[in-house]
Amino acid sequence: MQIRNVAIIAHVDHGKTTLVDKLLSQSGAFREHQQVAERALDRNDLERERGITILAKCASVVWDNVRINIVDTPGHADFGGEVERILGMVDGAIVLVDAAEGVLPQTKFVVGKALARGIHPIVVVNKVDRSDARPDEVHTEVFDLFAALGASDSQLDFPMLYASGRNGWADTSLDGPRKDLSPLFDLVVRHVPPPVVDKDATFAMVASILEYDNFLGRVLTGRVEQGRVKLNMPVKVMRADGSVIETGRLTKLLSFRGLERVVVEEAEAGDIIAVAGLSDATIPDTIASPELAEPLHAIPVDPPTLSMTFRINDGPLAGREGKKVTSRQIRERLFREAEGNVAIRVTDSSETEAFEVAGRGELQLGVLIETMRREGFELTIGRPRVLTRRNAETGEREEPMEEVLVDVDEPYSGVVVEKLSRRKGEMQDMRPSGGGKVRLTFHIPSRGLIGYHGEFLTDTRGTGIMNRLFAGYGPWKGPIEGRRNGSLISTEPGEVVHYALFYIQERGTMFVSPGEKVYQGMILGEHSRESDLEVNPIKEKKLTNIRAAGKDDAMLLIPPRKMSLEQAIAYVEDDELVEVTPAAIRLRKRYLDPHERKRFERRIDAEAVA
């Protein structure tokens, strides 16, 4: 049977996973009356809740006696490590673009990687049945994008379809019959080349995806680059430098059939398979027959740009809400994550019982923290820091820069331009995008965006959309203003009292409600001024014999501001931490004792003067 390997790539929320659902159902991959969840490839709880693809996944369909292996890739640039490896497994790509939103930064990110690998994409303008769809303009935008990314003449001559993934149809023209997805299947078979491989050479494959299975152990997925592989055959695993790190046997050989992985006896070059039975092999090692002399070429992954400190939870409430609290357990979990996710780097910190975790962005690290939290871990997380470097030629300090694309209603464009300019952003473009909206393009240091997203939503009354893309390194831009307001800090441990909170709320915005457990050094809210303020949230009302009717009833509390994990991480300053447990997200000072905080502040002031 012939094989086609194709990746589906697009910006977040442009409909990749929904389209794959329809491709699977229309190809007969599901049995009649089989119950299948919506967005079937997003199996992870976090993916379902957030509506985004985090981990790349494989599926397989048969159309016209051709097996099409489909890889659903993440659309967010924070998960670029996944995207780059996946493109090494495929020979074609379906670029999906929303008919209303058009080309957005993550589309540019993934398409750039695909074009650089010589892939000739198929373009599908999706959601053409939206009321605000503008398919012809989007077609022009895609052509301009390909040209700007240096596409060859043959890549610029891309085939295009109009589609509605939700309704399960694709067509070559807007006024076509809109019957089903067969035009897309036919185009993939016709346009995507079969794998160019040597089936008679020595077996070799590069591990591109690593998963852990409760029954199989470590499962490595990749494309067979050459030769044939058989169940239980002896293999060796080589690193990029040619060193052999283990030898063993392939105890399980799995191929993709629909959404399922099924056991097969053998597979040949060009097919995407998963193997089990190896204890040390990881990404991007070469798994091969013992006689292979040199490892296969593996794609270098862009380096991390952001770092956070993961510490044990040493607060007064430690160990009450989670089961995994020791530094040994945290260390094992982080290093296991770094094995399977090559875009994450973990090192031991200079602090005791702490680790430096570097990744592509706040979202990627936020997903890791949320996953660990759900697994029963307790952690404290420090403020994100960007990773700078020295220019090899000039010796100049450089920092990661991002391209930011903002869509806002015209009345809010002024405040967005002002805020991003204060954060060292430089406006590259400003143009109307229809419907009373403006599209702004900025180049800005990555650290200028830390903590900005919540402020952006407030400034635009929740109507603004901001997309960002790593744009390389640029000269260090100097100091950037951070949070202007100080914190309201608890002086006492206990449970928050309604009476105390009523008087404290006059001083700022509260983060806690009556009845919540607090401790000394915990942050209760945001002070209305720049300085920190220590307050007592457990102070009870002094009882007397005199009662004034209705006086207590008038003590109304303003609802507290509850932060998500990402908002909390972006909110804290250098002397603050986010305490993360399975039951709660709390903000606290790094030093809980007020005397230690004073000593720390004096030391920082002395270093600044020096």
C-alpha positions in Angstrom: 0.0 0.0 0.0 1.3 3.5 -0.9 1.9 6.0 2.0 1.5 9.7 2.3 2.7 11.6 5.4 1.1 15.0 6.0 1.0 17.5 8.8 -1.8 19.8 9.5 -0.5 23.2 10.6 -2.2 26.5 11.5 -2.6 29.2 14.1 -4.4 28.4 17.4 -8.1 28.0 17.0 -8.2 27.9 13.2 -9.9 24.5 13.2 -7.1 21.9 12.8 -8.3 19.3 15.2 -12.0 19.7 14.2 -11.0 19.1 10.6 -9.1 16.0 11.5 -12.2 14.7 13.3 -14.2 15.0 10.0 -11.3 13.4 7.9 -11.3 10.4 10.2 -15.1 10.0 10.2 -15.5 10.4 6.4 -12.6 8.0 5.6 -14.4 5.2 7.6 -11.8 5.2 10.4 -14.6 5.1 12.9 -17.0 2.1 13.1 -20.7 2.8 12.4 -22.4 4.1 15.6 -19.0 4.4 17.4 -19.2 7.1 20.0 -16.3 9.6 19.4 -15.6 12.7 21.5 -15.5 16.0 19.7 -11.8 17.0 18.9 -10.9 13.4 19.3 -7.1 14.0 18.9 -7.1 16.4 21.9 -7.0 13.6 24.5 -5.2 15.6 27.2 -7.6 17.2 29.8 -5.7 20.6 29.5 -6.1 20.5 25.7 -9.8 20.0 26.1 -10.2 22.7 28.7 -8.1 25.3 26.8 -9.2 24.3 23.4 -5.6 24.2 22.1 -3.3 21.4 20.9 -0.3 21.0 23.2 1.1 17.7 22.1 1.6 16.5 18.5 -0.5 13.4 17.8 -0.7 10.9 14.9 -3.7 9.3 13.2 -4.1 7.3 10.0 -6.8 7.0 7.3 -7.0 5.0 4.1 -8.3 6.7 1.0 -8.4 5.2 -2.5 -6.0 2.4 -1.4 -3.4 4.9 -0.1 -2.6 5.2 3.7 -2.5 8.8 4.8 -0.7 9.4 8.1 -1.9 12.7 9.5 0.0 14.5 12.2 -1.9 17.2 14.2 0.6 19.8 15.3 0.4 22.5 18.0 -0.4 26.0 16.7 1.2 28.0 19.5 4.8 29.1 19.1 5.5 28.1 22.8 5.2 24.4 21.6 7.5 25.0 18.6 9.8 22.2 19.7 6.9 19.8 18.9 6.3 21.4 15.5 10.0 21.3 14.3 10.3 17.5 15.1 7.0 16.7 13.4 7.9 18.4 10.2 10.9 16.0 10.0 8.4 13.0 9.7 6.2 14.3 6.9 6.5 15.0 3.2 3.6 17.4 2.9 1.5 19.9 4.9 -2.0 21.3 4.9 -1.9 24.9 5.9 -5.2 25.9 7.5 -6.1 29.6 7.6 -9.2 31.1 9.1 -11.3 32.9 6.4 -12.0 35.8 8.7 -8.8 36.2 10.9 -6.4 35.5 8.1 -2.7 35.0 8.5 -1.6 35.3 12.2 1.8 35.0 13.8 1.7 31.2 14.6 0.7 30.5 11.0 3.9 32.4 10.0 6.0 30.5 12.5 5.0 27.0 11.4 4.8 27.8 7.6 8.3 29.3 7.8 9.6 26.0 9.3 7.8 23.9 6.6 9.0 26.0 3.6 12.6 25.9 4.9 12.4 22.1 4.8 11.3 22.2 1.2 7.7 21.1 1.8 5.1 22.2 -0.8 2.0 23.0 1.3 -1.7 22.7 0.4 -3.6 25.8 1.5 -7.1 25.4 3.0 -9.1 28.5 3.8 -11.3 27.2 6.6 -14.5 28.6 8.1 -15.7 30.3 4.9 -19.3 30.1 6.2 -18.5 32.7 8.9 -20.5 35.9 8.5 -17.3 38.0 8.5 -15.4 35.7 6.1 -13.1 37.3 3.5 -11.7 34.3 1.7 -10.2 36.1 -1.4 -8.3 38.6 0.8 -7.0 35.8 2.9 -5.8 33.9 -0.2 -3.8 37.0 -1.1 -2.4 37.3 2.4 -1.3 33.7 2.3 0.5 34.3 -1.1 2.2 37.4 0.4 3.3 35.4 3.5 4.8 32.6 1.4 6.7 35.2 -0.7 7.9 37.1 2.5 9.2 33.8 3.9 11.3 33.1 0.8 9.2 30.4 -0.9 10.4 29.0 -4.2 8.4 29.5 -7.4 7.0 26.0 -7.1 6.0 26.5 -3.4 4.3 29.8 -4.4 2.2 27.8 -7.0 0.3 26.2 -4.1 -3.1 24.4 -4.6 -6.0 25.9 -2.6 -9.3 24.7 -1.3 -12.2 26.5 0.5 -13.6 24.5 3.5 -15.8 24.3 6.5 -14.2 21.8 8.9 -17.1 21.9 11.3 -19.6 21.1 8.5 -17.2 18.5 6.9 -16.8 19.8 3.3 -14.0 21.2 1.1 -14.3 22.6 -2.4 -12.1 24.1 -5.1 -14.4 27.1 -5.5 -16.7 29.1 -3.2 -19.8 28.2 -5.2 -19.1 24.5 -5.4 -21.4 21.7 -4.3 -20.0 21.6 -0.7 -20.7 17.9 -0.4 -17.8 16.3 1.6 -14.0 16.3 2.1 -13.2 14.1 -0.9 -11.6 17.0 -2.8 -9.1 17.3 0.1 -8.4 13.6 0.2 -7.8 13.5 -3.5 -5.6 16.6 -3.4 -3.4 15.0 -0.7 -3.0 11.8 -2.6 -2.2 13.7 -5.8 0.0 16.6 -4.5 1.9 15.2 -1.5 4.8 13.0 -2.7 5.3 9.5 -1.3 8.3 9.2 1.0 11.6 9.0 -0.8 13.3 6.2 1.1 15.5 3.1 0.6 13.5 0.1 1.7 16.5 -2.3 1.3 19.0 -0.3 3.4 19.8 -1.0 7.1 16.9 -0.1 9.4 17.0 3.4 11.0 14.6 5.9 12.4 14.8 9.2 14.5 12.6 9.4 17.6 10.4 12.4 17.3 7.8 12.0 20.0 8.2 10.4 23.5 5.3 9.2 25.6 4.9 7.2 28.8 2.4 4.3 28.8 1.4 2.5 32.0 1.6 -0.9 30.2 4.3 -0.4 27.6 6.7 2.0 29.4 8.5 4.5 27.1 6.9 4.7 23.7 8.9 6.4 20.9 7.2 7.6 17.7 9.0 8.5 14.4 9.2 7.8 10.7 11.2 4.8 9.4 13.8 6.6 7.3 15.3 3.5 5.7 15.1 -0.3 5.7 12.5 -2.6 7.4 11.8 -3.1 11.1 10.4 -6.3 12.6 9.0 -7.1 16.0 11.6 -8.2 18.6 14.5 -7.3 16.3 17.8 -6.2 18.1 18.6 -2.5 17.8 21.0 0.1 19.2 20.3 3.7 20.1 22.8 6.5 19.1 23.1 10.1 20.1 23.8 12.8 17.6 27.6 12.5 18.3 27.5 8.8 17.3 27.9 7.4 20.9 25.8 4.3 21.6 23.7 4.7 24.7 21.9 1.4 24.8 21.1 -1.8 22.9 17.9 -3.8 23.2 15.0 -5.4 21.4 11.8 -3.8 20.1 9.2 -5.6 22.3 6.3 -3.8 20.7 5.9 -2.4 17.2 2.9 -0.2 16.7 1.3 1.4 13.6 -1.5 3.9 13.4 -5.0 2.9 12.3 -7.5 5.7 12.7 -7.0 7.0 16.2 -5.7 3.7 17.5 -2.2 2.3 17.8 -2.3 -1.4 16.7 0.4 -4.0 17.1 2.1 -5.0 13.8 4.7 -7.6 12.9 6.8 -5.3 10.6 6.9 -1.9 9.0 9.0 -0.5 6.1 10.7 2.8 5.3 8.3 5.8 4.9 5.7 4.6 7.5 5.2 6.4 10.9 5.5 3.9 13.8 5.8 3.7 17.5 8.2 1.4 19.3 8.5 0.2 22.9 11.2 -1.8 24.8 13.9 0.8 25.2 14.8 2.3 28.6 17.1 5.2 27.7 16.3 6.2 24.2 14.9 9.8 23.9 14.4 12.6 21.4 16.1 13.0 18.9 18.1 9.8 19.2 18.6 7.4 16.2 17.1 3.9 16.7 18.7 1.5 14.2 20.0 -2.0 13.4 23.3 -2.8 15.2 25.3 -2.6 11.9 24.4 1.0 11.2 27.6 3.1 11.6 26.4 6.7 11.7 23.4 8.3 13.3 20.8 10.0 11.2 20.6 13.8 11.0 18.3 15.3 13.6 16.7 18.8 13.4 18.3 21.4 15.8 15.6 22.9 18.1 15.5 26.7 18.8 16.9 27.5 22.2 14.6 28.4 25.2 14.0 32.1 25.8 12.4 32.2 29.2 13.4 30.7 32.6 11.5 30.2 35.9 12.7 28.9 39.3 10.7 25.9 40.6 11.1 25.5 44.4 9.7 23.3 47.0 6.7 24.7 48.9 8.3 25.9 52.2 5.2 27.9 53.4 3.3 27.2 56.6 0.5 25.3 54.7 3.0 23.0 52.9 2.0 19.3 52.7 -1.6 19.8 53.5 -3.0 19.8 50.0 -0.6 17.8 47.9 1.1 14.4 48.1 4.4 15.2 46.2 6.3 17.8 48.1 10.0 16.8 48.3 12.7 18.3 46.1 13.6 14.7 45.0 10.1 14.1 43.6 10.1 17.5 41.9 13.5 16.9 40.4 12.6 13.5 39.0 9.4 14.9 37.4 11.2 17.9 35.8 14.0 15.9 34.4 11.5 13.3 33.0 9.7 16.2 31.3 12.9 17.5 29.8 13.6 14.1 28.3 10.4 14.0 26.3 10.1 17.8 25.6 13.3 19.0 23.9 12.2 22.6 24.1 12.5 22.5 27.9 15.8 22.6 29.7 16.2 21.8 33.4 19.2 22.6 35.6 19.9 22.6 39.3 19.6 26.1 40.8 22.1 27.9 43.0 19.3 28.1 45.6 18.8 25.0 47.8 16.0 22.7 46.8 15.2 24.6 43.6 15.6 24.1 39.9 15.9 26.4 36.9 13.4 25.4 34.2 13.9 27.2 30.8 11.3 27.0 27.9 9.8 28.8 25.0 7.3 31.0 26.8 4.9 31.5 29.7 2.2 29.3 28.2 4.5 26.3 27.8 5.8 26.6 31.4 2.3 27.3 32.7 1.0 24.1 31.1 3.9 22.1 32.8 3.1 23.7 36.2 -0.7 23.0 35.8 0.1 19.4 34.8 2.3 18.9 37.9 -0.3 20.5 40.1 -2.9 18.0 38.9 -0.5 15.2 39.5 -0.4 16.1 43.2 2.7 18.3 43.4 3.2 21.4 45.6 5.6 24.0 44.3 6.6 27.7 44.6 7.4 29.4 41.3 9.5 32.6 40.9 8.9 35.4 38.4 9.8 34.5 34.8 13.1 35.9 33.5 14.3 36.1 29.9 17.5 34.4 28.9 20.0 36.8 27.3 23.1 36.1 25.3 26.3 37.8 24.1 26.7 38.6 20.4 29.7 36.5 19.2 31.0 39.4 17.0 30.3 42.6 18.9 30.1 41.2 22.4 26.9 43.2 22.8 24.2 41.9 25.2 21.1 40.6 23.4 17.7 39.6 24.5 14.8 37.7 22.9 12.4 39.9 20.9 8.8 39.1 19.8 6.6 40.3 17.0 3.2 41.2 18.4 0.0 41.4 16.3 -2.8 43.2 18.0 -6.4 43.5 16.8 -8.4 46.1 18.8 -11.5 48.4 18.4 -10.3 51.8 17.2 -11.2 53.6 20.5 -8.7 51.4 22.4 -5.8 51.6 20.0 -4.3 54.7 21.7 -3.9 53.1 25.1 -2.4 49.9 23.6 0.2 51.9 21.6 1.0 54.0 24.8 1.4 50.9 27.0 3.5 48.9 24.6 5.7 51.9 23.9 6.4 52.2 27.6 7.4 48.6 27.6 10.0 49.3 24.8 7.8 48.2 21.9 8.4 49.7 18.5 5.3 50.0 16.2 6.0 48.5 12.7 2.6 48.8 11.1 -0.9 50.2 11.8 -3.8 49.5 9.4 -7.7 49.2 9.6 -8.9 45.6 9.5 -12.6 46.3 8.9 -15.5 46.4 11.3 -14.2 49.4 13.2 -11.0 47.5 14.2 -7.3 48.3 13.9 -4.4 45.8 13.4 -1.2 47.0 15.1 2.2 45.3 14.6 5.0 45.8 17.2 8.5 44.5 17.8 9.0 44.3 21.6 11.4 42.6 24.1 9.9 39.4 25.5 10.3 40.7 29.0 8.1 43.7 28.1 5.2 41.3 27.6 5.5 39.5 31.0 2.5 40.5 33.0 0.9 42.6 30.2 -1.8 40.4 28.9 -4.2 41.0 31.9 -3.6 44.7 31.6 -4.3 44.5 27.8 -7.7 42.8 28.4 -8.7 45.4 30.9 -7.6 48.3 28.7 -9.6 46.9 25.7 -12.6 45.8 27.8 -11.9 42.2 26.9 -12.4 42.8 23.1 -8.7 42.9 22.1 -6.8 39.9 20.6 -3.1 39.7 21.0 -0.9 37.2 19.1 2.9 36.9 19.6 5.8 35.2 17.9 9.5 34.8 18.8 11.3 37.0 16.3 15.0 36.3 17.2 17.4 38.3 19.4 18.0 42.1 19.5 20.1 44.5 21.5 19.2 44.9 25.2 16.6 47.6 25.5 17.5 48.7 29.1 15.1 48.8 32.1 11.4 48.3 31.6 8.8 49.5 34.0 7.1 46.7 35.9 4.0 46.6 38.2 3.4 50.0 39.7 1.4 48.9 42.8 2.6 47.4 46.0 1.1 44.4 47.8 -1.1 44.0 50.9 0.7 41.5 53.1 -0.7 39.5 55.9 0.9 40.0 59.4 -0.9 37.0 61.0 -1.8 33.3 60.3 -5.4 32.1 60.5 -8.6 32.4 58.5 -9.7 35.6 56.8 -12.5 37.5 58.7 -15.3 39.4 57.0 -15.0 42.3 59.5 -11.2 42.7 58.9 -11.6 42.4 55.1 -14.2 45.2 55.0 -11.7 47.7 56.3 -8.7 46.4 54.4 -10.5 46.6 51.0 -10.4 50.4 51.2 -6.6 50.1 50.7 -6.7 48.2 47.4 -7.9 45.2 45.4 -8.4 42.0 47.4 -7.3 38.5 46.2 -8.9 36.5 49.1 -12.4 35.9 50.5 -13.6 35.4 54.1 -12.8 31.9 55.5 -9.7 31.4 53.4 -6.5 30.2 55.2 -3.7 32.8 55.2 -0.3 33.1 56.8 2.3 35.7 57.7 4.0 37.0 54.5 1.1 35.9 52.2 -0.1 38.5 49.7 -3.8 39.3 50.2 -4.3 41.9 47.5 -2.9 44.8 45.5 -2.2 48.0 47.4 -3.6 51.2 45.8 -0.1 52.8 46.2 3.4 51.9 45.1 4.6 50.7 48.5 3.8 47.4 50.3 1.4 47.6 53.3 1.2 45.0 56.1 -2.4 44.3 57.3 -4.2 42.0 59.8 -6.9 40.0 57.9 -8.0 37.9 61.0 -8.8 40.8 63.3 -12.2 40.2 64.9 -14.7 42.8 65.9 -14.5 43.7 69.6 -17.8 42.6 71.3 -19.7 45.0 73.5 -23.2 45.0 75.1 -24.4 47.7 72.7 -26.0 46.7 69.4 -26.9 49.0 66.5 -29.6 47.5 64.3 -28.4 46.8 60.8 -24.9 48.1 61.3 -23.2 44.8 60.5 -25.4 44.2 57.5 -23.9 47.2 55.8 -20.4 45.7 55.7 -20.6 44.7 52.0 -17.4 43.2 50.4 -16.3 43.8 46.9 -15.8 40.4 45.1 -12.1 39.5 45.1 -10.0 39.3 42.0 -9.2 35.6 41.4 -6.1 34.9 39.2 -5.4 32.0 36.9 -2.1 30.3 37.1 -0.6 32.3 34.1 -1.9 35.6 35.5 -0.4 34.9 38.9 3.0 33.9 37.4 3.0 37.1 35.3 1.9 39.3 38.3 4.6 38.6 40.9 7.7 40.7 41.3 11.3 39.5 41.9 10.8 39.3 45.7 7.5 37.4 45.4 6.5 33.8 44.6 3.5 31.9 43.4 2.5 29.0 45.7 0.9 26.2 43.6 -0.9 23.2 45.2 -3.6 20.9 43.9 -6.2 22.9 45.8 -5.1 26.5 45.5 -2.9 29.2 43.9 -1.6 31.7 46.4 0.8 34.7 46.2 3.4 35.2 48.8 6.6 37.1 49.6 9.8 35.2 49.0 10.8 36.0 52.6 7.8 35.5 54.9 9.4 37.1 58.0 9.2 40.9 57.9 12.7 41.3 59.3 14.2 39.0 56.6 12.4 41.1 54.0 13.9 44.3 55.3 17.4 42.7 55.2 16.8 41.6 51.6 15.7 45.1 50.6 18.8 46.7 52.2 21.0 44.2 50.4 19.4 45.0 47.0 19.7 48.7 47.6 23.4 48.3 48.5 24.0 46.3 45.3 22.2 48.9 43.2 24.4 51.7 44.7 27.6 49.7 44.1 
